[in-house]
Amino acid sequence: MYGWIWRHMPGNTLVKAVVSVLLVLGIVYLLFTYVFPWAEPLLPFGDVTVDGDGGDGAVG
């Protein structure tokens, strides 16, 4: 897949590298701006199972 993308990008190797970096930065920006904030309430990160009452069987 990546080889196909690389072969179909315009320009020489330097231009392809710059365009690739810009594409990656754009995707990361979109993920952090839109996708992760949308998905955060759907993920169970707030559902913890540690009570803090010492119920782990440890002495002390």
C-alpha distance matrix in Angstrom:
0.0 3.8 5.4 5.2 6.4 8.7 10.1 10.9 12.6 16.4 18.6 19.0 17.6 19.9 19.1 15.3 16.2 18.6 16.5 13.8 16.8 18.2 15.2 15.2 19.0 19.0 16.9 19.2 22.2 21.3 20.9 24.2 26.0 25.3 23.2 25.0 28.5 27.9 26.8 29.4 32.4 30.5 29.9 32.8 33.2 36.8 37.7 39.3 41.3 43.4 46.9 48.6 51.7 51.4 50.4 48.2 51.2 51.5 55.0 56.0
3.8 0.0 3.8 5.4 5.1 6.1 8.6 9.9 10.7 14.4 16.1 16.1 14.3 16.4 15.9 12.1 12.5 15.2 13.4 10.5 13.5 15.3 12.8 12.6 16.4 17.0 15.3 17.4 20.4 20.2 19.9 22.9 24.9 24.7 22.9 24.5 28.0 27.9 27.0 29.3 32.5 31.0 30.2 33.1 33.0 36.6 37.9 39.2 41.5 43.2 46.7 48.2 51.5 51.1 50.4 48.1 51.1 51.1 54.6 55.4
5.4 3.8 0.0 3.8 5.4 5.0 6.1 8.6 10.1 13.4 14.8 14.5 12.9 15.8 15.5 11.8 12.9 16.0 14.5 12.2 15.4 17.4 15.3 15.6 19.2 19.9 18.6 20.8 23.6 23.6 23.5 26.5 28.3 28.2 26.6 28.2 31.7 31.6 30.7 33.1 36.3 34.7 33.9 36.8 36.7 40.4 41.6 42.8 45.0 46.7 50.3 51.7 55.0 54.4 53.7 51.3 54.2 54.2 57.7 58.5
5.2 5.4 3.8 0.0 3.8 5.5 5.2 6.3 8.8 12.2 14.5 15.1 14.4 17.1 16.1 12.5 14.4 17.0 14.7 13.0 16.6 17.8 15.3 16.3 19.9 19.8 18.6 21.3 23.8 23.2 23.6 26.8 28.2 27.7 26.2 28.3 31.6 31.1 30.5 33.2 36.2 34.6 34.2 37.2 37.5 41.0 42.3 43.8 46.1 48.0 51.5 53.1 56.3 56.0 55.2 53.0 56.0 56.2 59.7 60.5
6.4 5.1 5.4 3.8 0.0 3.8 5.5 5.3 6.3 10.1 12.6 13.6 12.8 15.0 13.5 9.9 11.7 13.8 11.2 9.6 13.2 14.1 11.6 12.9 16.4 16.2 15.3 18.1 20.4 19.9 20.6 23.7 25.0 24.7 23.6 25.7 28.8 28.6 28.3 30.9 33.9 32.6 32.3 35.5 35.6 39.1 40.6 42.2 44.7 46.5 49.9 51.5 54.8 54.6 54.0 52.0 55.1 55.1 58.6 59.2
8.7 6.1 5.0 5.5 3.8 0.0 3.8 5.5 5.4 8.7 10.1 10.3 9.2 11.7 10.8 7.2 9.1 11.8 10.1 8.6 12.2 13.7 12.1 13.3 16.6 17.1 16.7 19.1 21.5 21.6 22.4 25.1 26.5 26.7 25.8 27.6 30.8 30.9 30.6 32.9 36.2 35.1 34.6 37.7 37.4 40.9 42.5 43.9 46.4 48.0 51.4 52.7 56.2 55.8 55.4 53.2 56.2 56.0 59.4 59.9
10.1 8.6 6.1 5.2 5.5 3.8 0.0 3.8 5.7 8.1 9.8 10.2 10.2 13.2 12.2 9.2 11.9 14.4 12.7 12.0 15.7 16.9 15.3 16.9 20.1 20.3 20.0 22.7 24.8 24.8 25.7 28.6 29.8 29.8 28.9 30.9 34.0 33.9 33.7 36.2 39.4 38.1 37.7 40.9 40.8 44.3 45.8 47.3 49.7 51.4 54.8 56.3 59.6 59.3 58.8 56.5 59.5 59.4 62.8 63.5
10.9 9.9 8.6 6.3 5.3 5.5 3.8 0.0 3.8 6.5 9.4 11.2 11.9 14.3 12.3 9.6 12.8 14.5 11.9 11.9 15.6 16.0 14.2 16.5 19.4 18.9 18.8 21.9 23.6 23.2 24.5 27.5 28.3 28.1 27.4 29.8 32.7 32.4 32.5 35.2 38.2 37.0 37.0 40.3 40.4 43.8 45.4 47.1 49.7 51.6 54.9 56.4 59.8 59.7 59.2 57.1 60.3 60.3 63.7 64.3
12.6 10.7 10.1 8.8 6.3 5.4 5.7 3.8 0.0 3.8 6.7 8.9 9.6 11.3 8.8 6.3 9.7 10.9 8.3 9.0 12.6 12.8 11.5 14.1 16.7 16.3 16.9 19.8 21.2 21.3 22.9 25.5 26.2 26.5 26.2 28.5 31.2 31.3 31.6 34.1 37.2 36.4 36.3 39.7 39.5 42.7 44.6 46.3 49.0 50.7 54.0 55.3 58.8 58.8 58.5 56.5 59.7 59.5 62.9 63.2
16.4 14.4 13.4 12.2 10.1 8.7 8.1 6.5 3.8 0.0 3.8 7.1 9.2 10.4 7.5 6.8 10.5 11.1 9.0 11.0 14.1 13.9 13.5 16.5 18.5 18.1 19.3 22.1 23.1 23.4 25.4 27.8 28.2 28.7 28.8 31.1 33.6 33.8 34.5 36.8 40.0 39.4 39.4 42.8 42.5 45.6 47.7 49.4 52.2 53.8 57.0 58.3 61.8 61.8 61.6 59.7 62.9 62.6 65.9 66.1
18.6 16.1 14.8 14.5 12.6 10.1 9.8 9.4 6.7 3.8 0.0 3.8 6.7 7.7 5.4 6.1 9.5 10.1 9.4 11.6 14.2 14.5 15.0 17.6 19.3 19.5 21.1 23.5 24.4 25.3 27.2 29.3 29.9 30.7 31.0 33.0 35.5 36.1 36.7 38.8 42.1 41.7 41.5 44.8 44.1 47.3 49.5 50.9 53.8 55.1 58.3 59.4 63.0 62.9 62.9 60.8 64.0 63.5 66.6 66.8
19.0 16.1 14.5 15.1 13.6 10.3 10.2 11.2 8.9 7.1 3.8 0.0 3.8 5.6 5.4 6.1 8.6 10.2 10.7 12.1 14.4 15.5 16.4 18.3 20.1 21.0 22.4 24.4 25.7 26.9 28.5 30.4 31.4 32.5 32.5 34.2 36.9 37.7 38.0 39.9 43.3 42.9 42.4 45.5 44.7 48.0 50.1 51.3 54.0 55.2 58.5 59.4 63.0 62.7 62.7 60.5 63.5 62.9 66.0 66.1
17.6 14.3 12.9 14.4 12.8 9.2 10.2 11.9 9.6 9.2 6.7 3.8 0.0 3.8 5.5 5.1 6.1 8.7 9.9 10.3 12.3 14.2 15.1 16.3 18.3 19.8 20.9 22.5 24.2 25.6 26.8 28.6 30.0 31.2 31.0 32.4 35.2 36.2 36.3 38.0 41.5 41.1 40.3 43.2 42.3 45.6 47.7 48.6 51.3 52.3 55.7 56.5 60.1 59.6 59.7 57.3 60.3 59.6 62.6 62.8
19.9 16.4 15.8 17.1 15.0 11.7 13.2 14.3 11.3 10.4 7.7 5.6 3.8 0.0 3.8 5.4 5.1 6.3 8.6 9.8 10.7 12.4 14.2 15.5 16.7 18.4 20.1 21.3 22.6 24.5 25.9 27.2 28.5 30.1 30.3 31.5 34.1 35.4 35.7 37.1 40.7 40.7 39.9 42.8 41.6 44.7 47.1 48.0 50.8 51.7 54.9 55.5 59.2 58.9 59.2 56.9 59.9 59.0 62.0 61.9
19.1 15.9 15.5 16.1 13.5 10.8 12.2 12.3 8.8 7.5 5.4 5.4 5.5 3.8 0.0 3.8 5.4 5.2 6.1 8.5 10.0 10.6 12.2 14.2 15.4 16.3 18.3 20.0 21.0 22.5 24.3 25.9 26.7 28.1 28.5 30.0 32.5 33.5 34.1 35.8 39.3 39.2 38.8 41.9 40.9 44.0 46.4 47.6 50.5 51.6 54.8 55.6 59.2 59.1 59.3 57.3 60.4 59.7 62.7 62.7
15.3 12.1 11.8 12.5 9.9 7.2 9.2 9.6 6.3 6.8 6.1 6.1 5.1 5.4 3.8 0.0 3.8 5.5 5.1 6.0 8.6 9.9 10.4 12.2 14.2 15.1 16.3 18.3 19.8 20.9 22.4 24.3 25.4 26.5 26.5 28.1 30.8 31.6 31.9 33.8 37.2 36.9 36.3 39.5 38.6 41.9 44.0 45.3 48.1 49.3 52.6 53.5 57.2 57.0 57.0 54.9 58.0 57.4 60.6 60.7
16.2 12.5 12.9 14.4 11.7 9.1 11.9 12.8 9.7 10.5 9.5 8.6 6.1 5.1 5.4 3.8 0.0 3.8 5.5 5.0 6.2 8.6 9.8 10.6 12.3 14.2 15.4 16.6 18.3 20.0 21.1 22.7 24.2 25.6 25.5 26.6 29.4 30.6 30.8 32.2 35.8 35.7 34.8 37.8 36.6 39.9 42.1 43.1 45.9 46.9 50.1 50.9 54.6 54.3 54.4 52.3 55.3 54.6 57.7 57.7
18.6 15.2 16.0 17.0 13.8 11.8 14.4 14.5 10.9 11.1 10.1 10.2 8.7 6.3 5.2 5.5 3.8 0.0 3.8 5.4 5.2 6.2 8.6 10.0 10.6 12.2 14.3 15.4 16.4 18.4 20.0 21.2 22.3 24.0 24.5 25.6 28.1 29.5 30.0 31.4 34.9 35.1 34.5 37.5 36.3 39.3 41.8 42.9 45.9 46.9 50.0 50.7 54.4 54.3 54.7 52.7 55.8 55.1 58.1 57.9
16.5 13.4 14.5 14.7 11.2 10.1 12.7 11.9 8.3 9.0 9.4 10.7 9.9 8.6 6.1 5.1 5.5 3.8 0.0 3.8 5.5 5.1 6.1 8.6 9.9 10.4 12.2 14.2 15.1 16.4 18.3 20.0 20.8 22.0 22.4 24.1 26.5 27.5 28.1 29.9 33.3 33.3 33.0 36.2 35.3 38.3 40.7 42.2 45.2 46.4 49.5 50.5 54.2 54.3 54.4 52.5 55.8 55.3 58.4 58.3
13.8 10.5 12.2 13.0 9.6 8.6 12.0 11.9 9.0 11.0 11.6 12.1 10.3 9.8 8.5 6.0 5.0 5.4 3.8 0.0 3.8 5.4 5.1 6.2 8.6 9.8 10.6 12.3 14.2 15.4 16.6 18.5 19.8 21.0 20.8 22.2 25.0 25.9 26.1 27.8 31.3 31.1 30.5 33.6 32.7 35.9 38.1 39.4 42.3 43.5 46.8 47.8 51.4 51.3 51.4 49.4 52.6 52.1 55.3 55.4
16.8 13.5 15.4 16.6 13.2 12.2 15.7 15.6 12.6 14.1 14.2 14.4 12.3 10.7 10.0 8.6 6.2 5.2 5.5 3.8 0.0 3.8 5.4 5.1 6.1 8.5 9.9 10.6 12.2 14.3 15.4 16.6 18.1 19.8 19.9 20.8 23.4 24.9 25.2 26.5 30.1 30.2 29.4 32.4 31.1 34.2 36.7 37.8 40.7 41.7 44.8 45.7 49.3 49.3 49.6 47.6 50.9 50.2 53.2 53.1
18.2 15.3 17.4 17.8 14.1 13.7 16.9 16.0 12.8 13.9 14.5 15.5 14.2 12.4 10.6 9.9 8.6 6.2 5.1 5.4 3.8 0.0 3.8 5.5 5.1 6.0 8.6 9.9 10.4 12.2 14.2 15.4 16.1 17.9 18.5 19.9 22.1 23.4 24.3 25.7 29.1 29.5 29.1 32.3 31.2 34.0 36.7 38.1 41.2 42.3 45.3 46.2 49.9 50.2 50.5 48.8 52.1 51.5 54.6 54.4
15.2 12.8 15.3 15.3 11.6 12.1 15.3 14.2 11.5 13.5 15.0 16.4 15.1 14.2 12.2 10.4 9.8 8.6 6.1 5.1 5.4 3.8 0.0 3.8 5.5 5.0 6.2 8.6 9.8 10.6 12.3 14.3 15.2 16.2 16.3 18.1 20.6 21.4 22.0 23.9 27.2 27.2 27.0 30.3 29.6 32.6 34.9 36.6 39.6 41.0 44.1 45.3 48.9 49.2 49.2 47.5 50.9 50.6 53.8 53.8
15.2 12.6 15.6 16.3 12.9 13.3 16.9 16.5 14.1 16.5 17.6 18.3 16.3 15.5 14.2 12.2 10.6 10.0 8.6 6.2 5.1 5.5 3.8 0.0 3.8 5.4 5.1 6.2 8.6 9.9 10.6 12.4 14.1 15.3 15.0 16.1 18.9 20.1 20.2 21.7 25.3 25.2 24.6 27.7 26.7 29.8 32.2 33.5 36.5 37.8 40.9 42.0 45.6 45.8 45.8 44.1 47.4 47.0 50.2 50.2
19.0 16.4 19.2 19.9 16.4 16.6 20.1 19.4 16.7 18.5 19.3 20.1 18.3 16.7 15.4 14.2 12.3 10.6 9.9 8.6 6.1 5.1 5.5 3.8 0.0 3.8 5.5 5.1 6.1 8.7 9.9 10.6 12.0 14.0 14.5 15.2 17.5 19.3 19.9 21.0 24.5 25.0 24.5 27.6 26.3 29.1 31.7 33.1 36.3 37.3 40.3 41.2 44.9 45.2 45.5 43.9 47.3 46.8 49.8 49.6
19.0 17.0 19.9 19.8 16.2 17.1 20.3 18.9 16.3 18.1 19.5 21.0 19.8 18.4 16.3 15.1 14.2 12.2 10.4 9.8 8.5 6.0 5.0 5.4 3.8 0.0 3.8 5.5 5.0 6.2 8.6 10.0 10.4 11.8 12.7 14.3 16.3 17.5 18.6 20.2 23.4 23.9 23.9 27.3 26.4 29.0 31.7 33.5 36.8 38.1 40.9 42.1 45.8 46.3 46.5 45.1 48.6 48.3 51.4 51.2
16.9 15.3 18.6 18.6 15.3 16.7 20.0 18.8 16.9 19.3 21.1 22.4 20.9 20.1 18.3 16.3 15.4 14.3 12.2 10.6 9.9 8.6 6.2 5.1 5.5 3.8 0.0 3.8 5.4 5.1 6.2 8.7 9.8 10.4 10.2 11.9 14.5 15.3 15.9 17.7 21.1 21.1 21.0 24.4 23.8 26.6 29.0 30.9 34.0 35.6 38.5 39.9 43.5 44.0 43.9 42.5 46.0 45.9 49.1 49.1
19.2 17.4 20.8 21.3 18.1 19.1 22.7 21.9 19.8 22.1 23.5 24.4 22.5 21.3 20.0 18.3 16.6 15.4 14.2 12.3 10.6 9.9 8.6 6.2 5.1 5.5 3.8 0.0 3.8 5.5 5.1 6.2 8.4 10.0 9.8 10.3 12.9 14.6 14.9 16.0 19.5 19.9 19.4 22.5 21.4 24.2 26.8 28.3 31.6 32.8 35.7 36.9 40.5 41.0 41.2 39.7 43.2 42.9 46.0 45.9
22.2 20.4 23.6 23.8 20.4 21.5 24.8 23.6 21.2 23.1 24.4 25.7 24.2 22.6 21.0 19.8 18.3 16.4 15.1 14.2 12.2 10.4 9.8 8.6 6.1 5.0 5.4 3.8 0.0 3.8 5.5 5.3 5.9 8.3 9.6 10.3 11.9 13.8 15.0 16.0 19.3 20.2 20.2 23.4 22.2 24.6 27.5 29.2 32.7 33.9 36.5 37.7 41.3 42.1 42.4 41.2 44.8 44.5 47.5 47.2
21.3 20.2 23.6 23.2 19.9 21.6 24.8 23.2 21.3 23.4 25.3 26.9 25.6 24.5 22.5 20.9 20.0 18.4 16.4 15.4 14.3 12.2 10.6 9.9 8.7 6.2 5.1 5.5 3.8 0.0 3.8 5.6 5.1 5.7 6.8 8.8 10.4 11.3 12.8 14.5 17.5 18.1 18.6 22.1 21.6 23.9 26.6 28.8 32.2 33.8 36.4 37.9 41.4 42.3 42.4 41.4 45.0 45.0 48.1 48.0
20.9 19.9 23.5 23.6 20.6 22.4 25.7 24.5 22.9 25.4 27.2 28.5 26.8 25.9 24.3 22.4 21.1 20.0 18.3 16.6 15.4 14.2 12.3 10.6 9.9 8.6 6.2 5.1 5.5 3.8 0.0 3.8 5.6 5.6 4.7 5.8 8.5 9.6 10.1 11.7 15.0 15.3 15.3 18.8 18.2 20.8 23.3 25.4 28.7 30.3 33.0 34.6 38.1 38.9 38.9 37.7 41.4 41.4 44.6 44.6
24.2 22.9 26.5 26.8 23.7 25.1 28.6 27.5 25.5 27.8 29.3 30.4 28.6 27.2 25.9 24.3 22.7 21.2 20.0 18.5 16.6 15.4 14.3 12.4 10.6 10.0 8.7 6.2 5.3 5.6 3.8 0.0 3.8 5.9 6.3 5.5 7.1 9.6 10.5 10.8 14.2 15.4 15.2 18.3 17.0 19.3 22.3 24.1 27.6 28.9 31.4 32.7 36.3 37.2 37.5 36.5 40.1 39.9 43.0 42.7
26.0 24.9 28.3 28.2 25.0 26.5 29.8 28.3 26.2 28.2 29.9 31.4 30.0 28.5 26.7 25.4 24.2 22.3 20.8 19.8 18.1 16.1 15.2 14.1 12.0 10.4 9.8 8.4 5.9 5.1 5.6 3.8 0.0 3.8 6.5 6.9 6.8 8.9 11.1 11.7 14.5 16.1 16.7 19.9 19.0 20.7 23.8 26.0 29.6 31.0 33.2 34.6 38.2 39.4 39.7 39.0 42.7 42.6 45.6 45.2
25.3 24.7 28.2 27.7 24.7 26.7 29.8 28.1 26.5 28.7 30.7 32.5 31.2 30.1 28.1 26.5 25.6 24.0 22.0 21.0 19.8 17.9 16.2 15.3 14.0 11.8 10.4 10.0 8.3 5.7 5.6 5.9 3.8 0.0 3.8 5.9 5.8 6.2 8.7 10.4 12.7 13.8 15.0 18.6 18.4 20.2 22.9 25.5 29.0 30.8 33.0 34.8 38.2 39.6 39.5 38.9 42.7 42.9 46.0 45.9
23.2 22.9 26.6 26.2 23.6 25.8 28.9 27.4 26.2 28.8 31.0 32.5 31.0 30.3 28.5 26.5 25.5 24.5 22.4 20.8 19.9 18.5 16.3 15.0 14.5 12.7 10.2 9.8 9.6 6.8 4.7 6.3 6.5 3.8 0.0 3.8 5.7 5.2 6.1 8.6 11.2 11.4 12.3 16.0 16.1 18.4 20.7 23.3 26.7 28.7 31.2 33.1 36.5 37.6 37.3 36.5 40.2 40.6 43.9 44.0
25.0 24.5 28.2 28.3 25.7 27.6 30.9 29.8 28.5 31.1 33.0 34.2 32.4 31.5 30.0 28.1 26.6 25.6 24.1 22.2 20.8 19.9 18.1 16.1 15.2 14.3 11.9 10.3 10.3 8.8 5.8 5.5 6.9 5.9 3.8 0.0 3.8 5.4 5.1 5.9 9.3 10.0 10.1 13.4 12.9 15.2 17.8 20.1 23.6 25.3 27.8 29.6 33.0 34.1 34.0 33.2 36.9 37.2 40.4 40.4
28.5 28.0 31.7 31.6 28.8 30.8 34.0 32.7 31.2 33.6 35.5 36.9 35.2 34.1 32.5 30.8 29.4 28.1 26.5 25.0 23.4 22.1 20.6 18.9 17.5 16.3 14.5 12.9 11.9 10.4 8.5 7.1 6.8 5.8 5.7 3.8 0.0 3.8 5.6 5.3 7.7 9.7 10.6 13.7 13.2 14.6 17.5 20.1 23.7 25.4 27.4 29.2 32.6 34.1 34.1 33.7 37.5 37.8 40.8 40.6
27.9 27.9 31.6 31.1 28.6 30.9 33.9 32.4 31.3 33.8 36.1 37.7 36.2 35.4 33.5 31.6 30.6 29.5 27.5 25.9 24.9 23.4 21.4 20.1 19.3 17.5 15.3 14.6 13.8 11.3 9.6 9.6 8.9 6.2 5.2 5.4 3.8 0.0 3.8 5.8 7.0 7.9 10.0 13.5 14.0 15.4 17.8 20.8 24.2 26.4 28.4 30.6 33.8 35.3 35.0 34.7 38.5 39.1 42.3 42.3
26.8 27.0 30.7 30.5 28.3 30.6 33.7 32.5 31.6 34.5 36.7 38.0 36.3 35.7 34.1 31.9 30.8 30.0 28.1 26.1 25.2 24.3 22.0 20.2 19.9 18.6 15.9 14.9 15.0 12.8 10.1 10.5 11.1 8.7 6.1 5.1 5.6 3.8 0.0 3.8 5.7 5.3 6.6 10.3 11.2 13.1 15.1 18.1 21.3 23.7 26.0 28.3 31.4 32.7 32.2 31.7 35.5 36.2 39.5 39.8
29.4 29.3 33.1 33.2 30.9 32.9 36.2 35.2 34.1 36.8 38.8 39.9 38.0 37.1 35.8 33.8 32.2 31.4 29.9 27.8 26.5 25.7 23.9 21.7 21.0 20.2 17.7 16.0 16.0 14.5 11.7 10.8 11.7 10.4 8.6 5.9 5.3 5.8 3.8 0.0 3.8 5.4 5.4 8.4 8.3 9.9 12.5 15.2 18.7 20.7 22.9 25.0 28.2 29.7 29.3 29.0 32.8 33.4 36.5 36.6
32.4 32.5 36.3 36.2 33.9 36.2 39.4 38.2 37.2 40.0 42.1 43.3 41.5 40.7 39.3 37.2 35.8 34.9 33.3 31.3 30.1 29.1 27.2 25.3 24.5 23.4 21.1 19.5 19.3 17.5 15.0 14.2 14.5 12.7 11.2 9.3 7.7 7.0 5.7 3.8 0.0 3.8 5.6 7.8 8.7 9.0 11.2 14.5 17.9 20.2 21.9 24.3 27.3 29.1 28.6 28.7 32.5 33.4 36.5 36.6
30.5 31.0 34.7 34.6 32.6 35.1 38.1 37.0 36.4 39.4 41.7 42.9 41.1 40.7 39.2 36.9 35.7 35.1 33.3 31.1 30.2 29.5 27.2 25.2 25.0 23.9 21.1 19.9 20.2 18.1 15.3 15.4 16.1 13.8 11.4 10.0 9.7 7.9 5.3 5.4 3.8 0.0 3.8 6.7 9.0 10.2 11.2 14.7 17.6 20.4 22.4 25.2 27.9 29.5 28.6 28.5 32.2 33.4 36.7 37.2
29.9 30.2 33.9 34.2 32.3 34.6 37.7 37.0 36.3 39.4 41.5 42.4 40.3 39.9 38.8 36.3 34.8 34.5 33.0 30.5 29.4 29.1 27.0 24.6 24.5 23.9 21.0 19.4 20.2 18.6 15.3 15.2 16.7 15.0 12.3 10.1 10.6 10.0 6.6 5.4 5.6 3.8 0.0 3.8 5.7 8.0 9.0 12.0 14.9 17.6 20.0 22.6 25.5 26.7 25.9 25.4 29.2 30.2 33.5 34.1
32.8 33.1 36.8 37.2 35.5 37.7 40.9 40.3 39.7 42.8 44.8 45.5 43.2 42.8 41.9 39.5 37.8 37.5 36.2 33.6 32.4 32.3 30.3 27.7 27.6 27.3 24.4 22.5 23.4 22.1 18.8 18.3 19.9 18.6 16.0 13.4 13.7 13.5 10.3 8.4 7.8 6.7 3.8 0.0 3.8 5.5 5.4 8.3 11.1 14.0 16.3 19.1 21.9 23.1 22.1 21.8 25.6 26.7 30.1 30.7
33.2 33.0 36.7 37.5 35.6 37.4 40.8 40.4 39.5 42.5 44.1 44.7 42.3 41.6 40.9 38.6 36.6 36.3 35.3 32.7 31.1 31.2 29.6 26.7 26.3 26.4 23.8 21.4 22.2 21.6 18.2 17.0 19.0 18.4 16.1 12.9 13.2 14.0 11.2 8.3 8.7 9.0 5.7 3.8 0.0 3.8 5.5 7.2 10.7 12.6 15.2 17.3 20.5 21.6 21.2 20.7 24.5 25.1 28.4 28.7
36.8 36.6 40.4 41.0 39.1 40.9 44.3 43.8 42.7 45.6 47.3 48.0 45.6 44.7 44.0 41.9 39.9 39.3 38.3 35.9 34.2 34.0 32.6 29.8 29.1 29.0 26.6 24.2 24.6 23.9 20.8 19.3 20.7 20.2 18.4 15.2 14.6 15.4 13.1 9.9 9.0 10.2 8.0 5.5 3.8 0.0 3.8 5.9 9.5 11.3 13.0 15.3 18.4 20.1 19.8 20.0 23.8 24.5 27.5 27.6
37.7 37.9 41.6 42.3 40.6 42.5 45.8 45.4 44.6 47.7 49.5 50.1 47.7 47.1 46.4 44.0 42.1 41.8 40.7 38.1 36.7 36.7 34.9 32.2 31.7 31.7 29.0 26.8 27.5 26.6 23.3 22.3 23.8 22.9 20.7 17.8 17.5 17.8 15.1 12.5 11.2 11.2 9.0 5.4 5.5 3.8 0.0 3.8 6.7 9.4 11.2 14.2 16.8 18.4 17.5 17.8 21.5 22.7 25.9 26.4
39.3 39.2 42.8 43.8 42.2 43.9 47.3 47.1 46.3 49.4 50.9 51.3 48.6 48.0 47.6 45.3 43.1 42.9 42.2 39.4 37.8 38.1 36.6 33.5 33.1 33.5 30.9 28.3 29.2 28.8 25.4 24.1 26.0 25.5 23.3 20.1 20.1 20.8 18.1 15.2 14.5 14.7 12.0 8.3 7.2 5.9 3.8 0.0 3.8 5.8 8.1 10.8 13.6 14.9 14.2 14.3 18.1 19.1 22.2 22.6
41.3 41.5 45.0 46.1 44.7 46.4 49.7 49.7 49.0 52.2 53.8 54.0 51.3 50.8 50.5 48.1 45.9 45.9 45.2 42.3 40.7 41.2 39.6 36.5 36.3 36.8 34.0 31.6 32.7 32.2 28.7 27.6 29.6 29.0 26.7 23.6 23.7 24.2 21.3 18.7 17.9 17.6 14.9 11.1 10.7 9.5 6.7 3.8 0.0 3.8 6.2 9.4 11.4 12.3 11.0 11.2 14.9 16.3 19.6 20.5
43.4 43.2 46.7 48.0 46.5 48.0 51.4 51.6 50.7 53.8 55.1 55.2 52.3 51.7 51.6 49.3 46.9 46.9 46.4 43.5 41.7 42.3 41.0 37.8 37.3 38.1 35.6 32.8 33.9 33.8 30.3 28.9 31.0 30.8 28.7 25.3 25.4 26.4 23.7 20.7 20.2 20.4 17.6 14.0 12.6 11.3 9.4 5.8 3.8 0.0 3.8 5.9 8.5 9.1 8.7 8.9 12.6 13.5 16.5 17.0
46.9 46.7 50.3 51.5 49.9 51.4 54.8 54.9 54.0 57.0 58.3 58.5 55.7 54.9 54.8 52.6 50.1 50.0 49.5 46.8 44.8 45.3 44.1 40.9 40.3 40.9 38.5 35.7 36.5 36.4 33.0 31.4 33.2 33.0 31.2 27.8 27.4 28.4 26.0 22.9 21.9 22.4 20.0 16.3 15.2 13.0 11.2 8.1 6.2 3.8 0.0 3.8 5.5 7.6 7.6 9.3 12.6 13.6 16.0 16.2
48.6 48.2 51.7 53.1 51.5 52.7 56.3 56.4 55.3 58.3 59.4 59.4 56.5 55.5 55.6 53.5 50.9 50.7 50.5 47.8 45.7 46.2 45.3 42.0 41.2 42.1 39.9 36.9 37.7 37.9 34.6 32.7 34.6 34.8 33.1 29.6 29.2 30.6 28.3 25.0 24.3 25.2 22.6 19.1 17.3 15.3 14.2 10.8 9.4 5.9 3.8 0.0 3.8 5.5 7.4 8.9 11.7 11.7 13.6 13.1
51.7 51.5 55.0 56.3 54.8 56.2 59.6 59.8 58.8 61.8 63.0 63.0 60.1 59.2 59.2 57.2 54.6 54.4 54.2 51.4 49.3 49.9 48.9 45.6 44.9 45.8 43.5 40.5 41.3 41.4 38.1 36.3 38.2 38.2 36.5 33.0 32.6 33.8 31.4 28.2 27.3 27.9 25.5 21.9 20.5 18.4 16.8 13.6 11.4 8.5 5.5 3.8 0.0 3.8 5.5 8.4 10.3 10.8 12.1 11.9
51.4 51.1 54.4 56.0 54.6 55.8 59.3 59.7 58.8 61.8 62.9 62.7 59.6 58.9 59.1 57.0 54.3 54.3 54.3 51.3 49.3 50.2 49.2 45.8 45.2 46.3 44.0 41.0 42.1 42.3 38.9 37.2 39.4 39.6 37.6 34.1 34.1 35.3 32.7 29.7 29.1 29.5 26.7 23.1 21.6 20.1 18.4 14.9 12.3 9.1 7.6 5.5 3.8 0.0 3.8 5.5 6.9 7.0 8.5 8.9
50.4 50.4 53.7 55.2 54.0 55.4 58.8 59.2 58.5 61.6 62.9 62.7 59.7 59.2 59.3 57.0 54.4 54.7 54.4 51.4 49.6 50.5 49.2 45.8 45.5 46.5 43.9 41.2 42.4 42.4 38.9 37.5 39.7 39.5 37.3 34.0 34.1 35.0 32.2 29.3 28.6 28.6 25.9 22.1 21.2 19.8 17.5 14.2 11.0 8.7 7.6 7.4 5.5 3.8 0.0 3.8 5.5 7.6 9.9 11.4
48.2 48.1 51.3 53.0 52.0 53.2 56.5 57.1 56.5 59.7 60.8 60.5 57.3 56.9 57.3 54.9 52.3 52.7 52.5 49.4 47.6 48.8 47.5 44.1 43.9 45.1 42.5 39.7 41.2 41.4 37.7 36.5 39.0 38.9 36.5 33.2 33.7 34.7 31.7 29.0 28.7 28.5 25.4 21.8 20.7 20.0 17.8 14.3 11.2 8.9 9.3 8.9 8.4 5.5 3.8 0.0 3.8 5.6 8.9 11.0
51.2 51.1 54.2 56.0 55.1 56.2 59.5 60.3 59.7 62.9 64.0 63.5 60.3 59.9 60.4 58.0 55.3 55.8 55.8 52.6 50.9 52.1 50.9 47.4 47.3 48.6 46.0 43.2 44.8 45.0 41.4 40.1 42.7 42.7 40.2 36.9 37.5 38.5 35.5 32.8 32.5 32.2 29.2 25.6 24.5 23.8 21.5 18.1 14.9 12.6 12.6 11.7 10.3 6.9 5.5 3.8 0.0 3.8 6.5 9.5
51.5 51.1 54.2 56.2 55.1 56.0 59.4 60.3 59.5 62.6 63.5 62.9 59.6 59.0 59.7 57.4 54.6 55.1 55.3 52.1 50.2 51.5 50.6 47.0 46.8 48.3 45.9 42.9 44.5 45.0 41.4 39.9 42.6 42.9 40.6 37.2 37.8 39.1 36.2 33.4 33.4 33.4 30.2 26.7 25.1 24.5 22.7 19.1 16.3 13.5 13.6 11.7 10.8 7.0 7.6 5.6 3.8 0.0 3.8 6.4
55.0 54.6 57.7 59.7 58.6 59.4 62.8 63.7 62.9 65.9 66.6 66.0 62.6 62.0 62.7 60.6 57.7 58.1 58.4 55.3 53.2 54.6 53.8 50.2 49.8 51.4 49.1 46.0 47.5 48.1 44.6 43.0 45.6 46.0 43.9 40.4 40.8 42.3 39.5 36.5 36.5 36.7 33.5 30.1 28.4 27.5 25.9 22.2 19.6 16.5 16.0 13.6 12.1 8.5 9.9 8.9 6.5 3.8 0.0 3.7
56.0 55.4 58.5 60.5 59.2 59.9 63.5 64.3 63.2 66.1 66.8 66.1 62.8 61.9 62.7 60.7 57.7 57.9 58.3 55.4 53.1 54.4 53.8 50.2 49.6 51.2 49.1 45.9 47.2 48.0 44.6 42.7 45.2 45.9 44.0 40.4 40.6 42.3 39.8 36.6 36.6 37.2 34.1 30.7 28.7 27.6 26.4 22.6 20.5 17.0 16.2 13.1 11.9 8.9 11.4 11.0 9.5 6.4 3.7 0.0
